[in-house]
Amino acid sequence: MPLYVVATPIGNLQDLTARAREILSTCDGVVAEDTRHSEKLLRHLGVRKALHSLPAFDEQARADGILSRLASGASLALVTDAGTPAVSDPGSILVRKAVAQGIPVIPVPGPSAAIAAVSVSGFPETRFHFAGFLPRKQKTRGEMLGELRALRSQLVFYESPQRLGETLRELHGALGDRTALVARELTKVHEELARGTLSELATRFAGETRGEIVIVVSGAGVPEAADPAELEQEVRDRLARGERPKGIAEALGPAHGKREVYQLALRLQEESD
């Protein structure tokens, strides 16, 4: 009956843990992001199992059928193409529904691209914030970066190779020219750990890039005392762009105090009306 959440290698097959091998060998079936990909891993292990497909685009619809198998007594192992399921990968909906139904959900930890990248970042912050993939909509993406700007912890992002250069430029514009690490193809033959400022890395990866990407950005430094005139001008500019006081307070609040920014935005809005 348990649902095992099994981390699989992000590149090097030797990173599969002995416990993961045991679970994949003894469970009743494997729930996979892509059955073709997972079948190769099972073949490497010399294991034959029933495979149940759970792609990201159809997870909501297929979760109930998998839950029925679990409820009937089957033990299933959830895997994705690489790394830990439900971390910017399919699986979170299935896990949430299983927990709600009282089905045991058991982690079988192992490889994670985010943890691997943070472990070699060399940044002084002992905490990190995992942001995953940035939203595709520009407005939503900007709001998220506004929220992250004041965090004094490492910021960890996943990105596709096609968008890497553009994302590095956006991070530079939103966060300032901080030091960062681009970890590409971790544990694979062409592994690359590129270090530098965001502007340097944006130039370096301006062209065609391949592989799986993790970006780690150093955290915000100790905030300096805010210049009231600069804050007021920032709020005026945002109001002029059509942003609402509540949204401005959400974006600038972490650095300047949400209530103070909101009151300032309301006052400046009234003055301009």
N, C-alpha and C positions, 0 to 999 in steps of 0.2 A: 503493500500500500504506500510506502513512502515515495515522495518525489525527491530524487537526489539532484542537486544543482551542481554539476560537475565542470570544473575549469579544465580546459584543454589547452595544448600548446599554442602560443602565438606565432610559432615558427619552427623552433627546434623540437622535434618529437621526443627528445630525451628529457624534456621538462615535464612530461606527464608523470604524475606522482604514482607511487605503487598503489595507494588507496584508490585513485581514480581508475587504474587498470582493473583492480578487483571489482569495483562497483560496475564498471562497464561489462565485465565478464559474467557477473552473477545476476544482474537485474533482468527483468522480464522483457524489457524493450527500451529503446532509446528515442527520445524526442529531440529532433534536430532542426536547426535553422535551415540547413540545406542537406537533404539526405544524401545527395551525391558526394558532398564534401566529407560528411561524417562516415560514410561507408568506406572511404579510403583509410580513415583513421582506424576503424574497426578491422579492416583487412590487414593493416599493419600489425595490429595486436593479435591477429589470428582469431578474431571473435566474429560470430554470426548472430545478429539480433534483428528482431522486428523493428523497423524504423517508422517513426511517426513524424510527419512534416509539420513544422511550426514556423513558417516564414514571418518576418516582421509585418508585411502588408496584410496578412490574414490571421494574425494571432488571436484577435478577439473572437472570430468566428470558429476557429479550430480548438480553442481552449476547452470548451465544454466536452467535446468528444474525448479528449485526453483525460479530463477530470473524471469522466464516467469509468474509464479503465482503471484509474487509481482507486476510485470508490469501490470497484468490484474486487479489489484485492491485488491488482498488479503493482509491481514495483518498477518505476520508470526513472531513467536518468536523463536529465535535461542538459543538452550541450548546444553550443553555438559553433560557428565556423572557427573561432579562435578566442581564447581568453575566457573570462568569467561571464556566464549568462546573466541577463537582466541588468548589466552595467553598460548602457548605450548599445545593447544588443537585445534581441527578442528574449522573452521569458518573464518580464515583470508582471504582465497581465496574468499569465498562468500561475505564477507564484502567489500573487495577491488573491486570486480566486481559490487556490488550494488552501491558503491560510484561513480564508473566510469559511470554508467548508470543514475545517478541522482536520484536514489531511496533513500528516507530518511532512515538513519540508526540511531537508537535511543538506547543509552545505558541504561540498567536497572541494576545499580551496586549492588553489594552484596559480597558474600564470595569470597575470593581469598587466596589460600594457601600461596603464596609468601608474600602477605601483612601481613597475620596473623603471619607468622614466623618472619618477620622483626620487627613487633610490640613488640615482646617479646624477641628479641635477647639480648638486654641490651648492645650492642656495642656502642662506643662513636660516630661513624660516623653518621651524620644526612642524608647522601645520601646513596642510594644503587643502584647497577647495577644488573638488572635481566638478567641472562645468560641462564635460562631455562635448557634444557637437553644438555649436552656436545655432540659434534659430535662423532659418533661411530669410524670413521677412526682415527687411532692413530696420523698421521701426522697433520690432520686438528685440532684434539683435542689439540695437543701440541702447535700449532700456536695460538689457541684461549687463552689458558692459559698463553702464553707468552704476549699476548696483555693485559690480565687482571691483570697481576702480579703487575704493578705499580699503579693501581687505588687505590686512597685513599678513597674508599667507600666500604660499605658492598657488598659482592658478594653473589648472591642468585642463587642456582642451584636446579633443579628437578632431581631426580634419582629414578631408579627402585630398589626394595629391593635386587634383585639378584646381582646388580653391586655396591651396597653401599660401601662395604669394599674396593673394588678395587679403586673406585673413590676417597675415602678419602685418600688412599695411594698416588694416583696420585696428588691430590691437595697438599698434604704435600710436595711431591717432587718438584712441580712446584712453589709453593707459599711460602714455608717455614712452620715452625711449628706454625701457627697462632691459635688463639682461634677461636672456631667455635661452631655452634649449629646444631644438627640434630633434626629436628622436624618430628616426625613420627605419622601418624594417627591423624592429627589435628582435634579436635572437636569430635572425636569418643571415644568409650568406653575405648580403649587401648591407648589413647593419651600418647605420651612420648616426653619430651623435654630433650635431652641429651646434656650436655655442657662439654667442655674440649678443649684441643689442638687437632689439626688434627691427630697427631700420637696416642694420647690417644683414640680418637673416632674410628680410624682405627682398633685398637686392640679390642675395645669394640664391634664393629660390624663386626668382621672378620668371624663370623659364619652365620648361617641362620637367615634372617631377613624377616619380613612381613610388609605389609602396604604401604601407600603412603608416600613418603619421600621428605622433603625440607631440603637443606643444606644451612646455612648462615655462611659465613666466614668473619672475621673482615678484614678491609681494610689494605693496605700497610701503614706503618708508614712514618714519614718524611724521605725522602731518604738521606742517607749519601753521602758525596762527593765520587765519584767513584774513585777507585784505577785504574789508567791507565794500570798498568801491569795486573791486574785481568781482566779488560775488554778486553785487547788484547788477553789474553789466552782464554777467552770465545769465542771470534771471531775465533781464530785459531782452537779451538776444533770443532766449528760448521762447518767451512770450511772443516775440515778433515772428517766430517760425510757426506759431500756432499751437504750441504746447500748452497744456492746461496746468494750473497751479498744483493740482494733486500729482500729476506726472512729474513736474519739475521737482517737487518735494521728494518723490521716490528716488529720482536720479541723483540729486545732490545731497539728500539727507544724510547718507552714511558719512560724508565728510564735513557737513556743516550743521547737522541737526535738522531732522525732518520738519518739526513744528516751526522752527525759525525760518526755514526756507519757504514753507507754505504761507506763513504770515507775510513775508516779504513779497512773495509772488502776488498775493491778493492785493496788497497795498499798491504795488506797481501797476497791476491790471486796472485797478480803480482810477489811478491817476491818468492812465492812457485813454480811458473811456470818455 
